[in-house]
Amino acid sequence: MTLAATTVTCIAGQRRLLDAVSLQVTPGALHVLLGPNGAGKSTLLGVLAGDRRPQAGQVTLDDRPLGEWPTITVARRRAVMMQRDELRFPFSVDEVVALGRLPWQRRANAAGERAIVASSLAQAGAAQLAGRRYPELSGGERARVQLARALAQIHADDGDAAARYLLLDEPTASLDFAFQHQVLLTLRQLADRGTGVLAILQDPNLALRHADAVSLLAAGRVVASGSPASVLDADRLSAVYGLPIVAAKVADGPPTLLVAKGLQGIPE
């Protein structure tokens, strides 16, 4: 059981946004997607979500083309948290999270639905935001509410054992240092319970500490894919990002990747 892109190519005008890219999101694993701006990360996530159709290649869910699945089934099995937040209506936080439950409207237990909303907010570290007006929140608070909405969407009915997938476009972008790690720990726990998680990140150190697998994209192609330690090599990252990157050893845990001193604008 996987959500997989196979030799996917996306073209916009004369530019290849993705060039024969393959990637699998596996239940029970946290897969991080890294790469410079314009590498094709968001395009790949959109293809995997079914929101963008590639010019070549295909996306499959459990070895069946994604487009052959009923829309309602896809909506119940995969949720997407996009980086852009365009919601401007004066909804409450609870109402925003409840939007994730729309694919499950056949449920008659209103109390059960409210419990799922509350549980999803708690998972996302946003329980204290319940009852507030969404437009009044900070960017980081909105990000946590959107994560809760996505979690509510893939909360399955009892007895539904089909694998779930969560796709996130820079879920830590608006968060402070502490909440970045809290969100990654939430995603780690979700994967440990069997969900397939794909998250676009900008910080390779978060991937080193939390991910099971990493794919590194550059210019629309997968440069490397595998374990964080094998992919996030300082020399490889230096070549991809055009920066002198070094790995600093620490007493406990993975090494920390740093930009070397001596770069123009960085003091010796």
C-alpha positions in Angstrom: 0.0 0.0 0.0 1.5 3.3 -1.1 0.7 6.7 -2.6 3.2 6.8 -5.4 4.4 9.0 -8.3 6.1 7.1 -11.1 8.2 8.9 -13.7 6.1 12.1 -13.4 6.8 15.0 -15.7 5.2 18.4 -15.5 5.7 21.2 -18.0 4.8 24.9 -17.8 5.5 26.7 -21.0 9.0 25.9 -22.0 10.0 24.8 -18.5 10.1 21.3 -17.0 8.9 21.7 -13.4 9.3 17.9 -12.9 11.4 15.6 -15.0 10.6 11.9 -14.7 10.3 12.1 -10.9 9.4 9.0 -8.9 8.5 9.0 -5.2 6.6 6.8 -2.8 4.7 7.8 0.4 4.6 4.7 2.5 2.2 4.1 5.4 4.0 4.3 8.7 6.8 6.6 7.5 7.6 10.3 7.6 9.1 11.3 4.3 10.6 14.8 3.9 11.0 16.6 0.6 13.9 19.1 0.5 15.4 21.3 -2.2 16.0 24.9 -3.3 13.2 27.3 -4.2 11.9 26.3 -7.7 13.1 22.7 -7.4 9.6 21.4 -8.0 8.7 20.4 -4.4 5.2 22.0 -4.4 4.5 20.8 -7.9 5.2 17.2 -6.9 3.1 17.5 -3.8 0.2 18.9 -5.9 0.6 15.9 -8.3 0.5 13.4 -5.5 -2.6 15.1 -4.1 -4.4 14.8 -7.4 -4.6 18.6 -7.8 -2.3 18.7 -10.8 -2.2 16.4 -13.7 1.2 15.5 -15.1 2.1 15.6 -18.8 3.7 12.1 -18.4 3.9 9.4 -15.7 1.2 8.6 -13.2 0.1 8.7 -9.6 -1.3 5.6 -8.0 -3.0 4.8 -4.7 -2.6 1.2 -3.7 -1.3 0.4 -7.3 -4.5 1.8 -8.9 -4.4 5.1 -10.8 -5.5 7.9 -8.5 -8.0 9.2 -11.0 -9.8 5.9 -11.0 -10.7 6.2 -7.3 -14.0 7.9 -6.3 -13.4 11.5 -5.3 -15.0 10.9 -1.9 -12.6 8.0 -1.2 -9.6 10.0 -2.1 -10.8 12.8 0.2 -11.2 10.4 3.1 -7.8 8.8 2.6 -5.5 11.8 1.9 -5.5 15.3 3.3 -3.4 18.3 2.1 -2.0 21.2 4.1 -0.9 23.9 1.6 1.5 26.7 2.5 -0.8 29.4 1.3 -3.7 30.3 3.5 -6.5 32.0 1.5 -9.3 31.6 3.9 -10.8 35.0 4.8 -14.3 34.2 6.0 -15.0 35.0 9.7 -15.2 31.3 10.7 -14.3 30.2 14.2 -11.4 27.9 14.7 -13.7 25.0 15.4 -15.6 25.6 12.1 -12.3 25.7 10.1 -11.2 22.4 11.6 -14.7 20.9 11.0 -14.2 21.7 7.2 -12.0 18.7 7.3 -14.9 16.5 8.2 -17.0 17.3 5.0 -16.0 14.0 3.3 -17.6 12.2 6.3 -20.9 14.0 6.5 -22.8 10.8 6.5 -21.9 10.4 10.2 -25.0 11.2 12.3 -23.2 11.5 15.7 -22.7 15.3 16.1 -21.1 14.7 19.5 -18.6 12.4 17.9 -17.8 14.9 15.3 -17.2 17.6 17.9 -14.9 15.2 19.7 -12.8 14.6 16.5 -12.5 18.4 16.0 -11.3 18.8 19.6 -8.9 15.9 19.4 -7.4 17.2 16.1 -6.8 20.6 17.7 -5.1 19.0 20.6 -2.9 16.9 18.3 -1.8 20.0 16.4 -1.0 21.9 19.7 -3.9 24.3 19.1 -6.4 23.3 21.7 -6.1 26.7 23.4 -7.3 28.3 20.1 -10.8 26.7 20.2 -13.6 29.2 20.0 -11.5 32.1 18.6 -12.1 33.7 15.3 -9.8 32.4 12.6 -9.0 35.7 10.9 -7.7 37.1 14.2 -5.0 34.5 14.5 -1.3 35.0 13.8 0.3 33.2 10.9 1.7 30.5 13.2 -1.6 30.0 14.9 -3.4 29.6 11.6 -0.8 27.0 10.5 -1.6 24.9 13.5 -5.3 25.2 12.9 -4.8 24.1 9.2 -2.8 21.1 10.5 -5.7 20.3 12.8 -8.1 20.5 9.8 -6.0 18.1 7.8 -5.8 15.7 10.8 -9.6 15.8 11.2 -10.0 14.9 7.5 -8.1 11.7 7.7 -9.6 10.6 11.0 -11.3 7.4 9.9 -14.6 5.9 11.0 -14.3 2.9 13.4 -13.4 -0.2 11.5 -12.0 1.6 8.5 -8.4 0.2 8.2 -7.4 1.7 4.9 -4.1 3.5 5.0 -4.2 7.3 5.3 -1.9 9.9 3.8 -1.0 13.4 4.9 0.7 15.8 2.5 2.1 19.1 3.9 3.7 22.0 2.1 6.1 23.7 4.5 4.1 23.1 7.7 6.7 24.7 9.9 7.2 27.9 7.8 5.3 30.3 10.1 6.2 28.6 13.4 8.7 29.5 16.1 11.6 27.2 16.9 9.7 25.3 19.6 6.5 24.7 17.5 8.6 23.6 14.5 9.8 20.6 16.6 6.3 20.1 18.1 4.8 19.8 14.7 7.5 17.4 13.5 6.9 15.3 16.7 3.2 15.3 15.9 3.9 14.1 12.4 6.4 11.5 13.7 3.7 10.1 16.1 1.1 10.1 13.2 3.5 8.0 11.1 4.2 5.7 14.0 0.5 5.0 14.1 0.5 4.0 10.4 -0.2 7.2 8.4 2.0 7.9 5.4 3.3 11.5 5.8 5.1 13.6 3.2 6.3 17.0 4.3 8.1 19.7 2.4 10.7 21.4 4.7 13.4 24.0 4.2 15.6 23.0 7.2 17.6 19.8 6.6 18.3 19.6 10.3 14.6 19.0 11.1 14.7 16.2 8.5 17.8 14.7 10.1 16.2 14.6 13.5 12.7 13.5 12.6 12.4 11.9 9.2 12.5 8.2 8.2 13.3 9.1 4.5 14.3 12.1 2.6 14.2 13.0 -1.1 16.3 15.9 -2.4 15.1 17.8 -5.5 16.9 20.2 -7.7 15.8 21.6 -11.0 12.8 19.3 -11.2 14.8 16.1 -10.6 15.4 13.8 -7.6 19.1 14.2 -6.8 19.0 11.6 -4.0 16.5 9.6 -2.0 16.9 7.4 1.0 17.7 7.7 4.7 18.3 11.2 6.1 21.9 10.4 6.9 22.7 9.1 3.4 20.9 11.8 1.5 21.8 14.9 3.6 25.6 14.7 2.9 27.3 18.1 3.4 29.1 17.9 0.0 25.8 17.1 -1.8 23.9 19.9 -0.1 26.7 22.3 -0.9 26.4 21.5 -4.6 22.6 21.6 -4.6 22.3 24.9 -2.7 25.5 26.6 -3.9 26.7 27.1 -0.3 29.6 25.8 1.7 27.9 23.5 4.1 29.6 21.5 6.8 28.4 18.9 9.3 29.1 19.6 12.9 29.2 16.6 15.3 27.2 16.8 18.5 27.4 14.6 21.6 23.9 13.1 21.2 21.8 12.7 18.0 22.5 13.4 14.3 25.1 16.0 13.2 24.0 19.6 12.7 24.4 21.0 9.2 25.8 24.6 9.2 26.9 27.1 6.6 30.6 27.4 6.8 32.3 30.7 7.8 33.9 32.8 5.2 30.9 32.9 2.9 30.3 36.5 1.6 28.2 38.3 4.2 28.9 35.7 6.9 31.6 36.8 9.4 34.7 34.8 10.0 
